[in-house]
Amino acid sequence: MLNLDVNGRRVTVPKASTLLSAIRAAGFDVPTLCHHEAVEPYGACRLCVVEVRERGRSKTRVVTACNYPARAGLQVETESEAVLETRREVLDLLLARCPGSEVIRGLAAEAGLHRSSFPPDRNRDDCILCGLCVRICEKLGFSAIGMAGRGAHREVAAPLKEAPPDCVGCGSCARVCPTDNISLVDRDGMRSIWGRDFELVRCASCGRAYITREYQASRVEGSGLPAEHFELCDECSRARLAKTMFAHMALGPDAREEASDD
């Protein structure tokens, strides 16, 4: 464990913590767009900037909290003038890039910005190139989409900009997208995403269409478990597990031991 100060408040966190987790542990927060607990910190959106002073040093610097390691004796300011100015500049640029994004407009308004000082690019979509969708797809082992192009032409795209053959329609990319830029439509037992249509499998208990057949097959193959293990949606699976545990705990110690032996 290590101790550091956040806005004058002492906080103790595990040594492997990031500055963002330490800030939240202290009861404060900073805005983020590219951060998600499911993947490694990336520091792409630059919104989580904070001002830090290392122990024994007089100068401060502005860093991204999501991928900066918490250190003993660190002094952190989340709302200093340098931080607020940097955050406003980032939001000013994002507001020009994605003028139609409700999320970005909301964050900008909180920072006192209601209109970008740059000409709005109304020909762009709401992608901020945070890479969350690409990183979650890679972590799941599909790598169906990636970053393409350079500079002003950089974008998230599938290989050859066609419907990605490796996509299984899991929808994870759309769920982690901070600006809801990735279109995912479930209708009439089908899911449409990235220019492909996938058949949805229905839960064996509640009947809700909840997973694509391709994603179900990949989970069976990757886990080595029988297909029956993935026949329930998450809600019904948790309900079945809770019911089984409750029934198990209702048994006496001798009956539980006998059931375990069986």
C-alpha positions as CSV (number, residue, x, y, z in Angstrom):
1,M,0.0,0.0,0.0
2,L,1.1,3.6,-0.5
3,N,-0.1,7.1,0.6
4,L,-0.7,10.1,-1.6
5,D,-2.7,13.3,-1.5
6,V,-5.6,14.1,-3.8
7,N,-6.9,17.7,-3.5
8,G,-5.4,17.8,0.0
9,R,-7.0,14.6,1.1
10,R,-4.8,11.7,2.1
11,V,-5.7,8.4,0.4
12,T,-4.2,4.9,0.7
13,V,-4.2,2.6,-2.3
14,P,-2.4,-0.6,-3.5
15,K,1.0,-0.1,-5.1
16,A,-0.2,-1.2,-8.5
17,S,-3.0,1.5,-8.7
18,T,-3.3,4.1,-11.4
19,L,-3.8,7.7,-10.5
20,L,-7.4,7.5,-11.7
21,S,-8.3,4.7,-9.3
22,A,-6.6,6.6,-6.5
23,I,-8.6,9.8,-7.3
24,R,-11.8,7.8,-7.2
25,A,-10.8,6.1,-4.0
26,A,-10.4,9.6,-2.5
27,G,-14.0,10.4,-3.4
28,F,-13.2,12.6,-6.4
29,D,-13.6,12.1,-10.1
30,V,-12.4,13.3,-13.5
31,P,-14.1,13.0,-16.8
32,T,-13.0,10.2,-19.1
33,L,-14.1,8.9,-22.5
34,C,-11.5,6.4,-23.6
35,H,-11.2,4.6,-20.2
36,H,-12.9,1.2,-19.5
37,E,-12.1,-1.3,-16.8
38,A,-12.2,-4.2,-19.3
39,V,-9.0,-3.0,-21.1
40,E,-5.7,-1.5,-20.3
41,P,-5.5,2.3,-19.9
42,Y,-4.7,4.1,-23.1
43,G,-4.7,7.9,-22.5
44,A,-6.2,8.7,-25.9
45,C,-9.0,11.2,-25.0
46,R,-6.8,13.3,-22.7
47,L,-9.8,14.4,-20.6
48,C,-8.6,12.8,-17.3
49,V,-5.7,15.2,-17.0
50,V,-4.6,16.2,-13.5
51,E,-1.7,18.2,-12.1
52,V,0.9,16.3,-10.0
53,R,3.9,17.1,-7.9
54,E,6.3,14.4,-7.1
55,R,7.8,14.1,-3.7
56,G,10.9,16.3,-3.3
57,R,10.1,18.3,-6.4
58,S,8.9,21.9,-6.7
59,K,7.7,21.8,-10.2
60,T,4.3,20.3,-11.2
61,R,3.2,18.8,-14.5
62,V,-0.1,17.8,-16.1
63,V,-0.5,14.1,-16.8
64,T,-3.3,11.7,-17.8
65,A,-4.6,10.0,-14.7
66,C,-5.8,6.8,-16.3
67,N,-2.3,5.5,-17.2
68,Y,-0.1,7.3,-14.7
69,P,1.0,5.2,-11.7
70,A,0.1,6.2,-8.2
71,R,3.3,6.9,-6.2
72,A,4.0,7.5,-2.5
73,G,4.0,11.1,-1.6
74,L,2.4,12.3,-4.8
75,Q,0.3,15.5,-4.6
76,V,-2.5,15.6,-7.0
77,E,-4.9,18.4,-8.1
78,T,-7.9,17.6,-10.2
79,E,-9.3,21.1,-10.6
80,S,-6.3,23.4,-10.8
81,E,-6.3,26.2,-13.4
82,A,-3.8,24.3,-15.5
83,V,-6.0,21.3,-15.5
84,L,-9.2,23.1,-16.3
85,E,-7.5,25.0,-19.1
86,T,-6.1,21.8,-20.6
87,R,-9.5,20.1,-20.3
88,R,-11.3,23.0,-21.9
89,E,-8.8,22.9,-24.9
90,V,-9.4,19.2,-25.4
91,L,-13.2,19.6,-25.2
92,D,-13.0,22.6,-27.6
93,L,-11.3,20.3,-30.2
94,L,-13.7,17.4,-29.5
95,L,-16.7,19.7,-29.9
96,A,-15.5,20.8,-33.3
97,R,-14.8,17.2,-34.4
98,C,-18.1,15.8,-33.1
99,P,-20.6,18.6,-32.9
100,G,-23.5,16.2,-32.9
101,S,-22.4,14.1,-29.9
102,E,-24.6,14.6,-26.9
103,V,-22.0,13.2,-24.6
104,I,-19.3,15.6,-25.7
105,R,-21.7,18.5,-25.7
106,G,-22.6,17.7,-22.1
107,L,-19.0,17.5,-21.0
108,A,-18.2,20.7,-22.8
109,A,-21.2,22.5,-21.2
110,E,-19.9,21.4,-17.7
111,A,-16.6,23.0,-18.6
112,G,-18.4,26.2,-19.7
113,L,-18.2,25.6,-23.4
114,H,-21.3,25.8,-25.5
115,R,-19.7,26.4,-28.9
116,S,-16.3,25.4,-30.2
117,S,-13.9,28.1,-31.1
118,F,-13.0,26.0,-34.2
119,P,-15.2,25.5,-37.3
120,P,-17.3,22.4,-36.7
121,D,-16.7,19.4,-38.9
122,R,-20.3,18.4,-39.8
123,N,-19.1,15.8,-42.3
124,R,-17.6,13.5,-39.5
125,D,-19.4,11.0,-37.4
126,D,-19.1,10.9,-33.6
127,C,-16.0,8.7,-33.5
128,I,-13.3,10.3,-31.3
129,L,-10.6,7.7,-32.2
130,C,-10.3,6.5,-28.6
131,G,-9.7,3.0,-29.8
132,L,-11.9,1.4,-27.1
133,C,-13.8,-0.7,-29.7
134,V,-10.6,-1.9,-31.3
135,R,-9.0,-2.8,-28.0
136,I,-12.1,-4.7,-26.7
137,C,-12.3,-6.6,-29.9
138,E,-8.6,-7.6,-29.7
139,K,-9.0,-8.6,-26.1
140,L,-11.9,-10.9,-27.0
141,G,-9.6,-12.5,-29.6
142,F,-11.4,-11.5,-32.7
143,S,-9.6,-8.4,-34.0
144,A,-12.3,-7.9,-36.5
145,I,-11.8,-4.1,-36.7
146,G,-8.7,-1.9,-36.4
147,M,-7.3,1.6,-36.8
148,A,-6.7,2.6,-40.4
149,G,-5.1,5.6,-42.1
150,R,-3.0,8.5,-40.7
151,G,-3.5,12.0,-39.5
152,A,-6.8,13.5,-40.5
153,H,-7.7,10.4,-42.4
154,R,-7.3,8.0,-39.4
155,E,-10.5,6.0,-38.7
156,V,-11.8,2.8,-37.2
157,A,-12.5,0.3,-40.0
158,A,-12.7,-3.3,-40.9
159,P,-10.1,-4.9,-43.3
160,L,-10.5,-3.5,-46.8
161,K,-13.4,-1.4,-45.3
162,E,-15.8,-4.3,-46.0
163,A,-18.0,-6.3,-43.7
164,P,-15.5,-7.9,-41.3
165,P,-15.4,-11.7,-41.8
166,D,-14.0,-12.2,-38.3
167,C,-16.8,-10.3,-36.5
168,V,-19.2,-12.6,-34.5
169,G,-21.7,-9.9,-33.7
170,C,-21.0,-9.9,-30.0
171,G,-21.7,-6.1,-29.8
172,S,-18.9,-5.4,-27.3
173,C,-17.5,-2.6,-29.5
174,A,-20.8,-0.8,-29.6
175,R,-21.3,-1.2,-25.8
176,V,-18.0,0.4,-24.9
177,C,-18.2,3.2,-27.4
178,P,-18.3,6.4,-25.3
179,T,-20.2,8.4,-28.0
180,D,-22.6,5.7,-29.2
181,N,-21.1,6.0,-32.7
182,I,-21.2,2.3,-33.6
183,S,-24.6,1.2,-34.9
184,L,-26.0,-2.0,-33.5
185,V,-29.6,-2.9,-34.3
186,D,-31.5,-6.0,-32.9
187,R,-34.8,-6.6,-34.7
188,D,-36.9,-9.6,-35.5
189,G,-34.4,-12.1,-34.2
190,M,-31.5,-10.6,-36.1
191,R,-28.6,-8.3,-35.2
192,S,-27.1,-5.8,-37.7
193,I,-23.6,-4.4,-37.1
194,W,-20.6,-3.5,-39.2
195,G,-22.6,-4.2,-42.4
196,R,-23.4,-7.8,-41.4
197,D,-26.5,-9.5,-40.2
198,F,-26.4,-12.2,-37.5
199,E,-29.1,-14.6,-36.3
200,L,-29.8,-14.2,-32.6
201,V,-30.2,-17.3,-30.4
202,R,-33.0,-17.2,-27.8
203,C,-32.5,-18.0,-24.1
204,A,-33.8,-21.5,-23.3
205,S,-35.5,-20.1,-20.2
206,C,-37.0,-16.6,-20.9
207,G,-37.0,-16.8,-24.6
208,R,-35.2,-13.5,-25.1
209,A,-33.0,-13.3,-28.2
210,Y,-29.6,-12.4,-26.5
211,I,-26.6,-13.8,-28.4
212,T,-25.6,-14.4,-32.0
213,R,-25.1,-17.9,-33.1
214,E,-21.5,-17.1,-34.2
215,Y,-20.6,-15.6,-30.8
216,Q,-22.2,-18.6,-29.0
217,A,-20.1,-21.0,-31.0
218,S,-16.9,-19.0,-30.3
219,R,-17.6,-19.1,-26.6
220,V,-18.2,-22.9,-26.7
221,E,-15.0,-23.4,-28.6
222,G,-12.9,-21.0,-26.4
223,S,-14.1,-22.4,-23.1
224,G,-14.3,-26.1,-23.8
225,L,-17.7,-26.2,-22.1
226,P,-20.7,-27.9,-23.7
227,A,-23.1,-25.8,-25.7
228,E,-25.8,-26.2,-23.0
229,H,-23.7,-24.0,-20.7
230,F,-24.4,-21.0,-23.0
231,E,-28.1,-21.7,-23.6
232,L,-29.2,-19.1,-21.0
233,C,-28.9,-15.3,-21.1
234,D,-26.9,-13.7,-18.3
235,E,-29.9,-12.9,-16.2
236,C,-31.4,-16.4,-16.3
237,S,-27.9,-17.9,-15.8
238,R,-27.4,-15.9,-12.6
239,A,-31.0,-16.7,-11.4
240,R,-30.3,-20.5,-11.9
241,L,-27.0,-20.2,-10.1
242,A,-28.6,-18.4,-7.2
243,K,-31.4,-20.9,-7.0
244,T,-28.9,-23.8,-7.0
245,M,-26.8,-22.2,-4.3
246,F,-29.8,-21.4,-2.2
247,A,-31.0,-25.0,-2.5
248,H,-27.5,-26.2,-1.6
249,M,-27.3,-24.0,1.5
250,A,-30.7,-25.1,2.6
251,L,-29.4,-28.7,3.0
252,G,-27.8,-29.8,6.2
253,P,-24.0,-30.3,6.4
254,D,-24.3,-34.0,6.0
255,A,-26.6,-33.7,3.0
256,R,-24.3,-31.1,1.4
257,E,-21.3,-33.4,1.9
258,E,-23.2,-36.3,0.3
259,A,-24.3,-34.1,-2.6
260,S,-20.7,-33.0,-3.2
261,D,-19.6,-36.6,-3.2
262,D,-22.2,-37.4,-5.8
